Amino acid sequence: MKYLEDNERIAEKTAVALGLFDGVHRGHQLVIGKACEYRKSGLKPAVFTFATDTVTTKGHDGKIEMILTDRCKHKCFEKLGVEYLFSPAFSDYKQMSCEDFVKKVLKDKLNCERAVCGTDFRFGSGAKGDCDTLRELGEKYGIKVDVIRQLCDANGVISSTVIRSAIRFGEMDMVNEMLGYTFFMELPVVPGQRIARTLEHPTINQQIPQGQIIPKFGVYCTRACVEGRQYGAVTNVGVKPTFNKQTTPLAETYIIGFEGDLYGKTVKVYFDRFLRAEKKFDSVEMLKEQIDKDTRQAAEYFAHAKLCTEAI
């Protein structure tokens, strides 16, 4: 996949998927998939999106919490078949008029012949442009527009807002169904206090970066991907209340059946199921007993579960 710089232009004609695509959920996959279908017509599939961590929420100065980091988001695009990506900072384009966006970005820069978006797509200064605006301007500049209706499942409309809320409540079955793949965090392993080693459960520690959504504090059945192999695991997300050692959220994972040093390496951890809320224990021995119980529960879960894997 080719990453476009500000001064680059695509020479080949393209079909461009438009959106923030912050979770690349099942609805996003339909939009991007439609753009990729036009490869059969000789158009190169491309994506225009903003860098997620630069986008401010409507009416607020706060940033959108990332379901996926931009690095992981871009990997998903590539797996779906996208050949060109332009992902500038939101601040560089938020004052651009709707017509300037269609002419200068879609037509002149991306050489777009087909644009694909969802029904809730907005663009231009003040988000004044919608799908109808895009169609009208597309007709003026020779761009045909496909609008993909929002996807629904048993939980209702699939949206990043709903998915974020479900992540915050630890509702991983709902999260993974809407995403179409298992929610994951892919982060470097950082040194810890080595407390877990004294509990006979050595763990890897991964600092959750500012801006990434934090799952509900508690213990999860997870899978850790190490050197291409998946291991059943147990992950605690939280602040280690029993020891009062950690003040910022951390993902601490015990990888069942793995022995080795992963410091400095990047490990992908998939979140399959929420087990229990984080709790402060009265003694280290009580914590150890609970960790043993959590590990047995996770092993039993993985022995019988039909796991949702990466669909993209």
C-alpha positions in Angstrom: 0.0 0.0 0.0 1.3 3.4 -1.0 1.2 6.2 1.6 0.7 9.5 -0.1 2.5 12.7 1.1 1.0 16.1 0.8 2.8 16.9 -2.5 2.1 13.6 -4.2 -0.6 12.9 -6.8 -2.0 9.6 -8.1 -1.5 9.1 -11.8 -3.9 6.1 -12.0 -7.6 6.5 -11.8 -9.0 5.5 -8.5 -12.1 4.5 -6.4 -11.8 6.2 -3.1 -13.4 5.1 0.2 -14.1 8.1 2.5 -14.4 8.0 6.2 -12.6 8.0 9.5 -12.7 4.2 9.7 -11.5 4.4 13.3 -12.4 0.8 14.1 -12.6 -0.7 10.6 -15.7 -2.4 11.8 -18.1 -4.5 9.6 -19.8 -1.3 8.2 -16.4 0.3 7.4 -15.4 -3.0 5.7 -18.4 -2.7 3.4 -17.5 0.8 2.3 -13.8 -0.1 1.7 -14.8 -3.4 0.1 -17.0 -1.5 -2.4 -14.1 0.7 -3.4 -11.9 -2.4 -3.9 -14.5 -4.0 -6.1 -13.9 -1.3 -8.7 -10.4 -2.8 -9.3 -12.3 -5.0 -11.8 -13.2 -1.8 -13.7 -9.6 -0.7 -13.8 -9.7 1.7 -10.9 -7.1 1.5 -8.1 -8.7 1.3 -4.6 -7.7 4.2 -2.3 -8.7 5.5 1.1 -9.0 9.1 2.3 -9.1 9.2 6.1 -7.8 11.4 8.9 -5.2 10.4 11.4 -7.5 9.3 14.2 -5.5 10.9 17.0 -5.8 14.3 15.3 -9.7 14.3 15.1 -11.6 16.3 17.7 -15.1 15.3 18.8 -17.9 17.6 17.7 -18.4 20.5 20.0 -15.4 19.4 22.2 -11.7 20.0 22.3 -11.1 16.3 23.3 -9.8 13.8 20.9 -11.6 10.7 19.8 -10.6 7.6 21.7 -9.0 5.2 19.2 -10.4 1.7 18.8 -7.3 0.9 16.7 -4.1 2.9 16.6 -3.4 4.4 13.1 -0.7 1.8 12.6 -3.2 -1.1 13.1 -5.9 0.7 11.1 -3.6 1.0 8.1 -2.7 -2.7 8.4 -6.4 -3.4 8.1 -6.7 -1.3 5.0 -3.9 -3.2 3.4 -5.4 -6.6 4.2 -8.7 -5.4 2.6 -6.9 -4.6 -0.6 -6.4 -0.8 -0.5 -3.5 0.3 -2.7 -3.3 4.0 -1.9 -3.8 5.8 1.4 -3.9 9.5 2.1 -4.3 10.2 5.9 -3.5 13.8 6.8 -4.1 15.6 10.1 -7.6 16.8 10.6 -6.5 20.3 11.4 -5.0 20.6 7.9 -8.3 20.2 6.2 -11.1 21.0 8.6 -11.5 24.6 7.2 -11.6 23.4 3.6 -14.8 24.0 1.7 -16.8 21.1 0.4 -16.1 22.1 -3.2 -12.4 22.5 -2.6 -12.2 19.1 -1.0 -13.9 17.4 -4.0 -11.9 19.3 -6.6 -8.5 19.6 -4.9 -8.3 16.4 -2.9 -10.6 13.9 -4.7 -10.2 15.0 -8.3 -6.8 16.6 -8.5 -4.8 14.7 -5.9 -6.5 11.3 -5.8 -7.6 11.2 -9.4 -10.9 9.8 -8.2 -13.6 8.5 -10.6 -15.7 6.7 -7.9 -16.2 7.8 -4.4 -17.7 5.5 -1.7 -19.0 6.6 1.7 -21.5 5.7 4.4 -24.8 7.4 4.9 -23.4 9.3 7.9 -20.4 10.7 6.0 -19.8 14.4 6.5 -17.1 16.7 5.0 -16.0 20.3 4.5 -15.7 23.2 6.9 -18.1 22.7 9.8 -19.1 19.3 8.5 -21.6 21.1 6.2 -21.3 18.6 3.4 -23.2 15.3 3.4 -23.8 12.5 0.9 -26.2 14.6 -1.3 -23.5 17.4 -1.3 -20.9 14.8 -2.4 -23.2 13.6 -5.2 -23.9 17.1 -6.5 -20.2 18.1 -6.5 -19.2 14.7 -7.9 -21.5 15.2 -10.9 -19.8 18.6 -11.5 -16.3 17.1 -11.4 -16.9 13.7 -13.0 -17.0 11.6 -9.9 -19.7 9.0 -9.4 -20.7 8.4 -5.8 -21.8 5.2 -4.0 -23.5 5.6 -0.6 -23.5 2.4 1.5 -26.3 2.1 4.1 -25.5 1.6 7.7 -25.1 -2.0 8.7 -27.2 -3.4 11.5 -27.1 -6.6 13.6 -29.0 -8.0 16.6 -27.6 -5.2 18.7 -28.8 -2.4 16.4 -26.8 -0.1 14.1 -23.1 -0.9 14.0 -21.1 2.2 14.8 -17.8 3.2 16.3 -19.7 5.0 19.1 -21.6 1.9 20.1 -18.5 -0.2 19.9 -16.6 2.3 22.2 -19.3 2.1 24.7 -19.3 -1.7 24.7 -15.5 -1.8 25.2 -15.9 0.5 28.2 -18.4 -1.9 29.7 -16.4 -5.0 28.9 -19.0 -6.4 26.6 -16.6 -8.2 24.3 -19.0 -10.5 22.6 -20.9 -7.5 21.3 -17.7 -5.7 20.5 -16.3 -8.6 18.5 -19.5 -9.2 16.7 -19.8 -5.6 15.5 -16.1 -5.4 14.6 -16.1 -8.6 12.6 -12.8 -9.5 14.2 -11.5 -9.9 17.7 -10.7 -6.6 19.4 -7.0 -6.3 20.1 -4.2 -4.1 21.3 -0.8 -4.4 19.7 1.7 -2.7 22.0 5.3 -3.0 23.1 6.2 -5.0 26.2 7.6 -2.7 28.9 9.4 -3.5 32.2 7.2 -4.0 35.2 7.8 -4.4 38.9 8.1 -8.2 38.5 5.5 -8.7 41.2 3.7 -11.4 39.2 6.8 -13.6 39.2 6.5 -13.9 43.0 2.9 -15.1 42.4 4.2 -17.9 40.1 2.5 -16.2 37.1 5.1 -14.1 35.2 3.3 -11.5 33.0 4.1 -9.1 30.2 3.2 -5.5 30.8 1.9 -3.2 28.1 1.3 0.5 28.7 -2.0 1.6 27.1 -1.1 4.8 25.2 -2.9 8.1 25.7 -5.7 8.4 23.2 -6.4 4.6 22.9 -9.7 3.4 24.3 -9.3 1.6 27.6 -11.4 -1.5 28.2 -13.3 -1.8 31.4 -10.9 -2.4 34.3 -10.8 -6.1 35.1 -9.7 -9.5 34.0 -10.2 -10.9 30.5 -9.8 -14.2 28.6 -7.3 -13.2 25.9 -5.0 -14.6 23.3 -1.4 -13.4 22.9 0.3 -13.7 19.5 4.0 -14.4 20.0 6.2 -15.0 16.9 3.2 -16.1 14.8 1.7 -18.4 17.4 -1.3 -17.8 19.5 -1.4 -18.7 23.2 -4.4 -18.6 25.6 -3.9 -15.9 28.1 -5.4 -13.9 31.0 -5.1 -10.1 30.9 -5.8 -7.7 33.7 -6.5 -4.1 32.6 -6.2 -1.6 35.4 -4.0 0.0 38.0 -3.0 -2.9 40.3 -5.0 -1.7 43.4 -3.7 -4.5 45.6 -0.2 -3.2 45.4 -0.8 0.5 44.8 2.1 0.5 42.4 0.5 1.6 39.1 -1.2 4.9 38.6 -1.8 4.8 34.8 -3.8 2.0 33.1 -1.8 -1.0 32.1 -2.5 -4.3 30.4 -0.8 -7.1 32.3 -1.0 -10.5 30.6 -0.1 -14.0 31.8 0.5 -16.1 28.7 -0.5 -19.7 29.4 2.2 -22.2 28.5 4.8 -19.6 27.3 8.2 -19.2 28.7 10.6 -16.5 27.4 11.7 -12.9 27.5 9.5 -10.5 25.5 10.8 -7.2 26.8 11.0 -4.6 24.0 9.0 -6.8 21.6 5.5 -5.9 20.3 2.8 -8.4 21.2 -0.8 -8.4 19.9 -3.3 -9.4 22.6 -6.9 -10.3 21.5 -9.7 -9.7 24.0 -12.2 -12.6 23.9 -14.3 -12.4 27.1 -14.6 -10.3 30.2 -14.2 -12.5 33.4 -14.4 -10.2 36.4 -13.9 -6.6 37.5 -10.6 -5.5 38.9 -10.5 -5.9 42.7 -8.3 -5.0 45.6 -7.4 -8.0 47.6 -6.7 -8.0 51.4 -3.5 -10.2 50.9 -1.1 -11.4 48.3 -2.2 -15.0 49.0 -5.8 -14.2 48.2 -4.7 -12.5 45.0 -2.7 -15.6 44.1 -5.7 -17.8 44.7 -7.8 -15.6 42.4 -5.2 -15.6 39.7 -5.1 -19.4 39.8 -8.9 -19.4 39.4 -8.8 -16.9 36.6 -6.2 -19.0 34.7 -8.3 -22.2 35.1 -11.4 -20.3 33.8 -9.5 -19.0 30.8 -8.1 -22.5 30.0 -11.6 -24.0 30.2 -13.0 -21.2 28.0 -10.4 -21.7 25.3 -11.0 -25.5 25.4 -14.6 -25.1 24.3 -15.1 -21.6 22.8 -15.6 -21.0 19.1 -13.3 -18.0 18.8 -13.8 -15.0 16.6 -10.6 -14.4 14.6 -9.3 -11.7 12.4 -11.8 -11.3 9.5 -9.5 -8.7 7.9 
